[in-house]
Structures are given as structure tokens and as C-alpha cells.
């Protein structure tokens, strides 16, 4: 069922960011993730339904690559790009349609 797939992907997306936050061993990052997670968990199914999963997977791969190279600056750049992309995609002002899987 596609609704189950959306829920599983949405949960996996949230978990991915939690695992990254934990990997930093930085209490500030963990707290920020906790705040963002609480907000996103309420709407993640809708985000995935509208945006699809292609962009999320793309950015997650880029983040993992930067983490594996211990490149904090690149992690920050990729995360900012990821957030900006999602904001543009989901903003009612842009009118962009979500990306297909």
C-alpha cells in the first residue's frame, strides 16, 4: 500500500537525521534535532507525499559522503541546500509541484 510506503519512508527520513545528530556527539545538535523532529514528525507524511523521495535520498547520500570525509563545512552546505530545496518545494508561494519517486 502506498500510504504504508510513505509512512515508512517518512519515518526512515526522520530516523536518518536522528542517527546523524547522534553521531556528532554534540548536545546542541541533538537538542536542535529533537526540536525539528517534533515539528516535522507531525507533517512528514504530507511532505513525502508532496515531495516524493528522490530529493531526500539524493541529499542523504551527499550528507553521508561529507560525513565519511569528516567535512563539516560540506555537511553544513548540503544541509542548507536540502532545507532550502524543501522550503522552495513546499512553499505555497512557489507553486512547484513535488518531485516524483
Secondary structure, 3 states (H helix, E strand, C coil): CHHHHHHHHHHHHHHHHHHHHHHHCCHHHHHHHHHHHHHHHCCHHHHHHHHCCHHHHHHHHHHHHHHHCCCHHHHHHHHHHHHHHHHHHHCCCCCCCCCCC
